[in-house]
Amino acid sequence: MPDFPAKHVFPQTAAVTPSGHLALGGCDVADLAAEYGTPLYIFDEQTLRERCQAFLREFQGRYPNTSVIYASKAFTNLALTRLLVEEGLGMDVSSGGEMAAAKAGGMLPVKVYFHGNNKSRKELGEGVAWGVGRFVIDNFHELGLLNQVAQEVGRTQDIMLRVSPNVDPHTHAYISTGTLDSKFGFPIGTGQAREAIRQALSCSYLRLVGLHCHIGSQVFETQPYQAAIRATLEFAAKMREEGLELREFSPGGGFGIPYTRNEHPPSTAQYADAITSSFNQGCQELGFGAPMLVIEPGRSIVGPAGVAVYTVGARKAIPGIRTYVSVDGGMGDNIRPALYQASYEAVVANRMDQPSAERVTIAGKFCESGDILVRDVDLPATEPGDLVALPATGAYCVPMSSNYNMAPRPAIVMVQNGVARLIRRRETYHDLMAEDVA
Ligand code: LLP
Protein backbone atom coordinates (compact mmCIF):
# COMPACT_ATOMS: atom_id res chain seq x y z
CA MET A 1 0.00 0.00 0.00
CA PRO A 2 1.56 3.35 -1.01
CA ASP A 3 1.71 6.17 1.49
CA PHE A 4 -1.68 7.72 2.10
CA PRO A 5 -2.27 11.46 1.66
CA ALA A 6 -1.19 13.61 4.59
CA LYS A 7 0.91 10.79 6.06
CA HIS A 8 3.42 13.35 7.35
CA VAL A 9 0.73 14.68 9.68
CA PHE A 10 0.37 11.25 11.39
CA PRO A 11 2.65 9.67 14.01
CA GLN A 12 5.84 8.10 12.65
CA THR A 13 4.59 4.54 13.00
CA ALA A 14 1.36 5.11 11.03
CA ALA A 15 0.84 2.35 8.49
CA VAL A 16 -1.92 0.55 6.64
CA THR A 17 -2.56 -3.13 7.37
CA PRO A 18 -3.19 -5.68 4.60
CA SER A 19 -6.91 -5.46 5.44
CA GLY A 20 -6.87 -1.70 4.81
CA HIS A 21 -6.92 -0.53 8.42
CA LEU A 22 -4.90 2.28 9.94
CA ALA A 23 -2.25 0.95 12.34
CA LEU A 24 -0.36 2.99 14.94
CA GLY A 25 2.56 1.67 16.95
CA GLY A 26 1.92 -1.73 15.38
CA CYS A 27 -1.68 -1.82 16.67
CA ASP A 28 -4.71 -1.99 14.40
CA VAL A 29 -6.81 1.08 15.18
CA ALA A 30 -10.05 -0.87 14.60
CA ASP A 31 -8.96 -3.37 17.27
CA LEU A 32 -8.15 -0.54 19.67
CA ALA A 33 -11.56 1.04 19.04
CA ALA A 34 -13.25 -2.31 19.67
CA GLU A 35 -11.34 -2.85 22.90
CA TYR A 36 -11.37 0.64 24.41
CA GLY A 37 -14.40 2.23 22.73
CA THR A 38 -14.60 5.63 21.03
CA PRO A 39 -13.93 8.52 21.13
CA LEU A 40 -10.41 7.29 21.77
CA TYR A 41 -7.14 9.21 21.86
CA ILE A 42 -4.12 7.17 20.80
CA PHE A 43 -0.55 8.32 21.53
CA ASP A 44 2.39 6.80 19.69
CA GLU A 45 5.25 6.29 22.13
CA GLN A 46 7.95 6.19 19.47
CA THR A 47 6.89 9.59 18.13
CA LEU A 48 6.78 11.07 21.64
CA ARG A 49 10.29 9.87 22.46
CA GLU A 50 11.66 10.93 19.10
CA ARG A 51 10.19 14.42 19.50
CA CYS A 52 11.87 14.76 22.93
CA GLN A 53 15.17 13.52 21.54
CA ALA A 54 14.95 15.78 18.50
CA PHE A 55 14.72 18.90 20.70
CA LEU A 56 17.60 17.76 22.91
CA ARG A 57 19.76 16.77 19.93
CA GLU A 58 19.10 19.75 17.67
CA PHE A 59 19.42 22.41 20.37
CA GLN A 60 22.19 20.93 22.53
CA GLY A 61 24.11 19.95 19.37
CA ARG A 62 24.27 23.65 18.50
CA TYR A 63 24.23 25.21 21.97
CA PRO A 64 25.23 22.68 24.65
CA ASN A 65 23.94 24.77 27.56
CA THR A 66 20.28 24.26 26.56
CA SER A 67 17.53 22.91 28.79
CA VAL A 68 14.38 21.46 27.24
CA ILE A 69 11.32 22.08 29.39
CA TYR A 70 8.07 20.49 28.16
CA ALA A 71 5.07 22.87 28.35
CA SER A 72 2.65 20.57 30.12
CA LYS A 73 -0.48 22.59 29.29
CA ALA A 74 -0.32 20.90 25.85
CA PHE A 75 -1.16 17.54 27.47
CA THR A 76 -0.68 16.42 31.05
CA ASN A 77 -0.73 12.76 31.99
CA LEU A 78 1.17 10.64 34.50
CA ALA A 79 2.48 8.14 31.93
CA LEU A 80 3.64 11.05 29.78
CA THR A 81 5.41 12.71 32.72
CA ARG A 82 7.27 9.46 33.45
CA LEU A 83 8.35 9.31 29.82
CA LEU A 84 9.58 12.93 29.98
CA VAL A 85 11.59 12.14 33.11
CA GLU A 86 13.19 9.18 31.30
CA GLU A 87 14.03 11.36 28.31
CA GLY A 88 15.61 14.04 30.51
CA LEU A 89 13.17 16.90 29.96
CA GLY A 90 11.92 19.33 32.59
CA MET A 91 8.38 20.64 32.83
CA ASP A 92 6.72 24.03 32.48
CA VAL A 93 3.60 24.19 34.64
CA SER A 94 1.06 26.99 34.62
CA SER A 95 -1.06 26.05 37.63
CA GLY A 96 -1.06 24.23 40.94
CA GLY A 97 -2.79 21.33 39.19
CA GLU A 98 -0.08 20.97 36.57
CA MET A 99 2.51 21.19 39.34
CA ALA A 100 0.77 18.40 41.26
CA ALA A 101 0.82 16.29 38.09
CA ALA A 102 4.56 16.96 37.59
CA LYS A 103 5.20 15.91 41.19
CA ALA A 104 3.08 12.78 40.96
CA GLY A 105 4.81 11.78 37.71
CA GLY A 106 8.24 11.89 39.37
CA MET A 107 9.52 15.16 37.91
CA LEU A 108 12.29 16.74 40.00
CA PRO A 109 11.17 20.14 41.34
CA VAL A 110 14.40 21.84 40.19
CA LYS A 111 13.38 21.01 36.61
CA VAL A 112 10.01 22.72 36.98
CA TYR A 113 9.33 26.23 35.64
CA PHE A 114 6.17 27.78 37.05
CA HIS A 115 4.36 30.15 34.65
CA GLY A 116 1.08 32.04 34.66
CA ASN A 117 -0.24 35.59 34.84
CA ASN A 118 -2.16 35.18 38.08
CA LYS A 119 -0.55 32.59 40.31
CA SER A 120 -2.33 32.48 43.65
CA ARG A 121 -0.67 32.81 47.05
CA LYS A 122 -1.49 29.14 47.60
CA GLU A 123 0.15 28.08 44.33
CA LEU A 124 3.22 30.19 45.07
CA GLY A 125 3.47 28.72 48.57
CA GLU A 126 3.13 25.14 47.32
CA GLY A 127 5.76 25.76 44.65
CA VAL A 128 8.31 27.36 46.98
CA ALA A 129 7.80 24.63 49.58
CA TRP A 130 8.24 21.88 46.97
CA GLY A 131 11.44 23.53 45.65
CA VAL A 132 10.30 24.56 42.16
CA GLY A 133 13.36 25.52 40.10
CA ARG A 134 12.09 28.80 38.67
CA PHE A 135 9.05 30.97 38.95
CA VAL A 136 8.60 32.97 35.78
CA ILE A 137 7.22 36.24 37.13
CA ASP A 138 4.58 37.91 35.03
CA ASN A 139 3.59 41.08 36.93
CA PHE A 140 4.31 43.40 39.88
CA HIS A 141 1.58 41.90 42.08
CA GLU A 142 3.19 38.50 41.87
CA LEU A 143 6.68 39.82 42.48
CA GLY A 144 5.72 41.23 45.85
CA LEU A 145 3.59 38.24 46.78
CA LEU A 146 6.30 35.70 45.94
CA ASN A 147 8.89 37.62 47.93
CA GLN A 148 6.58 37.51 50.96
CA VAL A 149 5.76 33.83 50.48
CA ALA A 150 9.45 32.90 50.09
CA GLN A 151 10.22 34.80 53.29
CA GLU A 152 7.47 32.89 55.13
CA VAL A 153 8.77 29.55 53.87
CA GLY A 154 12.32 30.68 54.66
CA ARG A 155 13.84 30.13 51.22
CA THR A 156 15.43 32.27 48.54
CA GLN A 157 13.59 31.57 45.32
CA ASP A 158 15.11 31.71 41.81
CA ILE A 159 13.00 33.67 39.36
CA MET A 160 12.95 34.80 35.75
CA LEU A 161 10.99 37.79 34.53
CA ARG A 162 8.67 37.40 31.59
CA VAL A 163 9.10 40.39 29.32
CA SER A 164 7.14 41.34 26.26
CA PRO A 165 9.40 42.48 23.41
CA ASN A 166 6.52 43.61 21.14
CA VAL A 167 7.09 41.11 18.33
CA ASP A 168 4.23 39.84 16.21
CA PRO A 169 4.55 36.09 15.62
CA HIS A 170 1.88 36.10 12.84
CA THR A 171 -0.26 33.40 14.42
CA HIS A 172 -3.90 33.26 15.56
CA ALA A 173 -4.67 36.29 17.77
CA TYR A 174 -5.81 34.02 20.64
CA ILE A 175 -2.39 32.35 20.83
CA SER A 176 -0.23 35.41 20.22
CA THR A 177 1.42 36.67 23.42
CA GLY A 178 4.50 38.81 22.75
CA THR A 179 2.83 41.96 21.43
CA LEU A 180 2.27 45.14 23.43
CA ASP A 181 -1.46 44.56 23.91
CA SER A 182 -1.13 41.24 25.73
CA LYS A 183 -2.06 40.17 29.24
CA PHE A 184 1.31 38.41 29.58
CA GLY A 185 4.61 39.83 30.75
CA PHE A 186 6.28 43.17 31.44
CA PRO A 187 6.43 45.29 28.28
CA ILE A 188 9.95 46.43 27.44
CA GLY A 189 8.73 49.43 25.45
CA THR A 190 6.77 51.09 28.27
CA GLY A 191 9.56 50.97 30.86
CA GLN A 192 7.66 48.43 32.98
CA ALA A 193 10.23 45.71 32.33
CA ARG A 194 13.02 47.98 33.60
CA GLU A 195 11.01 48.79 36.72
CA ALA A 196 10.35 45.07 37.28
CA ILE A 197 14.08 44.36 37.18
CA ARG A 198 14.72 47.12 39.73
CA GLN A 199 12.06 45.77 42.05
CA ALA A 200 13.10 42.12 41.60
CA LEU A 201 16.71 42.94 42.48
CA SER A 202 15.57 44.64 45.65
CA CYS A 203 13.52 41.63 46.86
CA SER A 204 15.63 39.90 49.50
CA TYR A 205 14.03 36.48 49.09
CA LEU A 206 14.16 36.39 45.28
CA ARG A 207 17.17 35.77 43.06
CA LEU A 208 16.74 37.05 39.51
CA VAL A 209 18.47 34.63 37.14
CA GLY A 210 17.22 35.74 33.75
CA LEU A 211 14.57 36.78 31.27
CA HIS A 212 11.83 34.97 29.41
CA CYS A 213 9.91 36.06 26.31
CA HIS A 214 7.41 33.55 24.88
CA ILE A 215 5.90 35.22 21.78
CA GLY A 216 3.07 32.87 20.85
CA SER A 217 2.13 29.41 19.73
CA GLN A 218 2.00 27.59 16.38
CA VAL A 219 4.57 30.10 15.10
CA PHE A 220 5.46 29.12 11.52
CA GLU A 221 8.32 31.57 10.99
CA THR A 222 11.75 31.64 12.60
CA GLN A 223 12.26 35.38 12.14
CA PRO A 224 9.95 36.44 15.04
CA TYR A 225 12.07 34.34 17.42
CA GLN A 226 15.21 36.06 16.17
CA ALA A 227 13.62 39.48 16.56
CA ALA A 228 12.42 38.67 20.09
CA ILE A 229 15.83 37.28 21.09
CA ARG A 230 17.65 40.32 19.74
CA ALA A 231 15.27 42.79 21.39
CA THR A 232 15.39 41.00 24.75
CA LEU A 233 19.19 40.62 24.75
CA GLU A 234 19.65 44.30 23.88
CA PHE A 235 17.32 45.17 26.71
CA ALA A 236 19.25 42.84 29.05
CA ALA A 237 22.51 44.56 28.07
CA LYS A 238 21.06 47.94 29.03
CA MET A 239 19.83 46.49 32.31
CA ARG A 240 23.37 45.69 33.44
CA GLU A 241 23.41 49.21 34.82
CA GLU A 242 20.52 48.19 37.08
CA GLY A 243 22.52 45.16 38.23
CA LEU A 244 20.98 42.45 36.02
CA GLU A 245 23.15 39.39 35.47
CA LEU A 246 21.81 37.25 32.65
CA ARG A 247 22.46 33.64 33.59
CA GLU A 248 19.44 32.22 31.79
CA PHE A 249 17.32 33.19 28.85
CA SER A 250 14.19 31.62 27.38
CA PRO A 251 12.41 32.34 24.11
CA GLY A 252 9.61 30.01 25.33
CA GLY A 253 7.98 27.48 23.01
CA GLY A 254 5.49 27.89 20.19
CA PHE A 255 7.10 25.73 17.50
CA GLY A 256 4.59 24.90 14.76
CA ILE A 257 3.41 21.48 13.65
CA PRO A 258 1.59 20.48 10.47
CA TYR A 259 -2.13 19.84 10.96
CA THR A 260 -3.02 19.51 7.29
CA ARG A 261 -1.30 18.11 4.21
CA ASN A 262 -0.24 21.49 2.81
CA GLU A 263 1.35 22.77 6.00
CA HIS A 264 5.13 22.50 6.25
CA PRO A 265 6.46 24.38 9.30
CA PRO A 266 10.21 24.68 9.90
CA SER A 267 11.84 21.49 11.17
CA THR A 268 13.15 21.26 14.74
CA ALA A 269 16.65 21.67 13.25
CA GLN A 270 15.59 24.87 11.49
CA TYR A 271 14.07 26.36 14.66
CA ALA A 272 17.21 25.32 16.56
CA ASP A 273 19.44 26.88 13.92
CA ALA A 274 17.60 30.19 13.95
CA ILE A 275 17.33 30.42 17.73
CA THR A 276 20.82 29.26 18.70
CA SER A 277 22.52 31.33 15.98
CA SER A 278 20.83 34.58 16.94
CA PHE A 279 21.27 33.79 20.63
CA ASN A 280 24.98 33.02 20.16
CA GLN A 281 25.53 36.07 18.04
CA GLY A 282 23.66 38.35 20.45
CA CYS A 283 25.51 36.95 23.46
CA GLN A 284 28.88 37.43 21.76
CA GLU A 285 28.17 40.94 20.55
CA LEU A 286 26.73 42.04 23.85
CA GLY A 287 29.26 40.22 26.01
CA PHE A 288 27.04 37.72 27.82
CA GLY A 289 29.24 34.61 27.83
CA ALA A 290 27.07 31.49 27.51
CA PRO A 291 23.90 31.81 29.59
CA MET A 292 21.62 28.79 29.80
CA LEU A 293 19.11 28.67 26.95
CA VAL A 294 15.72 27.31 28.02
CA ILE A 295 13.20 26.19 25.42
CA GLU A 296 9.63 25.19 26.19
CA PRO A 297 8.06 23.10 23.43
CA GLY A 298 4.55 21.82 24.15
CA ARG A 299 2.54 21.21 20.99
CA SER A 300 5.59 20.11 18.98
CA ILE A 301 6.31 17.27 21.44
CA VAL A 302 2.83 15.79 21.88
CA GLY A 303 0.78 17.12 18.93
CA PRO A 304 2.18 14.87 16.19
CA ALA A 305 2.03 11.80 18.46
CA GLY A 306 -1.75 11.83 18.98
CA VAL A 307 -4.64 10.54 16.87
CA ALA A 308 -8.32 10.85 17.83
CA VAL A 309 -10.70 8.08 16.73
CA TYR A 310 -14.46 8.44 16.48
CA THR A 311 -17.32 6.20 15.38
CA VAL A 312 -19.60 7.36 12.58
CA GLY A 313 -23.32 7.55 13.35
CA ALA A 314 -25.96 9.72 11.71
CA ARG A 315 -25.76 11.27 8.25
CA LYS A 316 -27.67 14.29 6.95
CA ALA A 317 -27.45 15.10 3.26
CA ILE A 318 -28.77 18.53 2.25
CA PRO A 319 -29.03 18.32 -1.53
CA GLY A 320 -26.84 20.87 -3.28
CA ILE A 321 -25.48 22.17 0.02
CA ARG A 322 -23.57 19.75 2.18
CA THR A 323 -23.53 16.29 3.73
CA TYR A 324 -22.98 16.09 7.47
CA VAL A 325 -21.50 12.91 8.89
CA SER A 326 -21.85 12.89 12.67
CA VAL A 327 -19.41 11.20 15.00
CA ASP A 328 -19.57 10.27 18.69
CA GLY A 329 -17.26 13.06 19.95
CA GLY A 330 -16.64 16.67 18.99
CA MET A 331 -16.13 19.98 20.77
CA GLY A 332 -16.23 18.28 24.19
CA ASP A 333 -12.96 16.53 23.43
CA ASN A 334 -11.60 18.93 20.79
CA ILE A 335 -12.65 22.57 21.06
CA ARG A 336 -9.91 23.80 18.69
CA PRO A 337 -11.96 23.97 15.47
CA ALA A 338 -14.73 25.92 17.24
CA LEU A 339 -12.32 28.17 19.19
CA TYR A 340 -9.56 28.87 16.66
CA GLN A 341 -11.08 27.73 13.33
CA ALA A 342 -8.41 25.01 13.49
CA SER A 343 -8.28 22.62 10.52
CA TYR A 344 -7.64 18.89 10.70
CA GLU A 345 -7.17 16.07 8.26
CA ALA A 346 -9.47 13.06 8.56
CA VAL A 347 -9.28 9.48 7.33
CA VAL A 348 -11.60 6.49 7.62
CA ALA A 349 -9.43 4.19 9.71
CA ASN A 350 -11.14 0.98 8.54
CA ARG A 351 -11.19 1.97 4.83
CA MET A 352 -7.66 3.21 4.23
CA ASP A 353 -7.47 1.23 0.99
CA GLN A 354 -10.56 2.85 -0.52
CA PRO A 355 -10.52 5.97 -2.69
CA SER A 356 -12.38 9.13 -1.75
CA ALA A 357 -15.97 9.01 -2.90
CA GLU A 358 -17.62 12.10 -1.47
CA ARG A 359 -17.01 15.44 0.19
CA VAL A 360 -18.49 15.59 3.69
CA THR A 361 -18.41 17.71 6.81
CA ILE A 362 -17.66 15.85 10.04
CA ALA A 363 -19.97 17.08 12.78
CA GLY A 364 -19.60 16.44 16.48
CA LYS A 365 -22.47 15.29 18.70
CA PHE A 366 -22.67 18.33 20.99
CA CYS A 367 -25.64 20.68 21.03
CA GLU A 368 -23.99 23.58 19.23
CA SER A 369 -24.13 24.39 15.53
CA GLY A 370 -20.47 25.35 15.80
CA ASP A 371 -19.55 21.81 16.81
CA ILE A 372 -17.95 20.89 13.49
CA LEU A 373 -14.69 18.94 13.62
CA VAL A 374 -13.69 19.02 9.95
CA ARG A 375 -15.30 20.97 7.12
CA ASP A 376 -15.39 19.73 3.53
CA VAL A 377 -13.17 16.69 3.60
CA ASP A 378 -13.00 14.04 0.86
CA LEU A 379 -13.57 10.57 2.30
CA PRO A 380 -14.51 7.09 1.10
CA ALA A 381 -18.24 6.40 1.43
CA THR A 382 -18.93 5.81 5.13
CA GLU A 383 -21.54 3.84 7.00
CA PRO A 384 -22.58 3.95 10.63
CA GLY A 385 -19.95 2.09 12.64
CA ASP A 386 -17.02 3.22 10.49
CA LEU A 387 -14.09 4.84 12.26
CA VAL A 388 -12.97 8.38 11.51
CA ALA A 389 -9.45 9.27 12.68
CA LEU A 390 -8.07 12.80 13.11
CA PRO A 391 -4.28 13.08 13.24
CA ALA A 392 -2.23 15.78 15.03
CA THR A 393 -4.64 15.78 17.96
CA GLY A 394 -2.05 15.13 20.69
CA ALA A 395 -1.84 18.75 21.87
CA TYR A 396 -4.49 21.00 23.43
CA CYS A 397 -7.43 18.64 22.72
CA VAL A 398 -7.67 16.45 25.84
CA PRO A 399 -6.45 19.22 28.21
CA MET A 400 -9.04 21.67 26.88
CA SER A 401 -11.82 19.08 26.92
CA SER A 402 -15.02 19.56 28.90
CA ASN A 403 -18.00 17.59 30.11
CA TYR A 404 -20.43 19.70 28.09
CA ASN A 405 -23.69 17.80 27.57
CA MET A 406 -22.44 15.56 30.40
CA ALA A 407 -20.14 13.77 27.99
CA PRO A 408 -17.62 11.51 29.70
CA ARG A 409 -14.06 12.35 28.60
CA PRO A 410 -12.45 9.79 26.28
CA ALA A 411 -10.06 7.00 27.12
CA ILE A 412 -6.41 7.43 26.15
CA VAL A 413 -4.04 4.65 25.11
CA MET A 414 -0.30 4.63 24.43
CA VAL A 415 0.89 2.28 21.70
CA GLN A 416 4.29 0.82 20.91
CA ASN A 417 5.58 -2.32 19.16
CA GLY A 418 2.14 -3.83 18.81
CA VAL A 419 1.22 -3.30 22.46
CA ALA A 420 -1.38 -0.83 23.72
CA ARG A 421 -1.66 0.31 27.32
CA LEU A 422 -4.40 2.41 28.80
CA ILE A 423 -2.95 5.65 30.22
CA ARG A 424 -6.28 7.22 31.13
CA ARG A 425 -9.54 5.36 31.52
CA ARG A 426 -12.75 6.66 30.00
CA GLU A 427 -14.85 8.71 32.40
CA THR A 428 -18.08 7.15 33.59
CA TYR A 429 -21.49 8.69 34.30
CA HIS A 430 -20.63 8.18 37.93
CA ASP A 431 -17.50 10.34 37.52
CA LEU A 432 -19.68 13.06 36.03
CA MET A 433 -21.77 13.33 39.18
CA ALA A 434 -19.14 12.39 41.74
CA GLU A 435 -18.50 15.98 42.81
CA ASP A 436 -22.16 17.04 43.04
CA VAL A 437 -23.49 17.56 46.54
CA ALA A 438 -27.23 16.97 46.93
N1 LLP B 1 5.78 28.52 27.16
C1 LLP B 1 4.83 29.38 27.51
C2 LLP B 1 5.14 30.44 28.48
C3 LLP B 1 3.52 29.26 26.98
O1 LLP B 1 2.59 30.12 27.33
C4 LLP B 1 3.24 28.22 26.06
C5 LLP B 1 1.91 28.06 25.48
C6 LLP B 1 4.28 27.35 25.72
C7 LLP B 1 5.54 27.53 26.28
C8 LLP B 1 4.09 26.20 24.78
O2 LLP B 1 3.70 26.57 23.50
P1 LLP B 1 3.61 25.45 22.36
O3 LLP B 1 5.02 24.96 22.15
O4 LLP B 1 2.71 24.39 22.83
O5 LLP B 1 3.06 26.19 21.19
N2 LLP B 1 -4.57 26.30 23.30
C9 LLP B 1 -3.84 26.83 22.16
C10 LLP B 1 -2.37 27.02 22.47
C11 LLP B 1 -2.11 27.87 23.69
C12 LLP B 1 -0.65 28.02 24.01
C13 LLP B 1 -0.46 28.63 25.35
N3 LLP B 1 0.91 28.79 25.76
C14 LLP B 1 -4.07 25.92 20.97
O6 LLP B 1 -4.82 24.96 21.11
O7 LLP B 1 -3.55 26.17 19.89
Residues whose N, C-alpha, C, O or C-beta is under 5 A from the ligand:
A	BS01	LLP	A71 A74 H115 I175 H214 G216 S217 Q218 G252 G253 G254 F255 E296 P297 G298 R299 S300 Y396
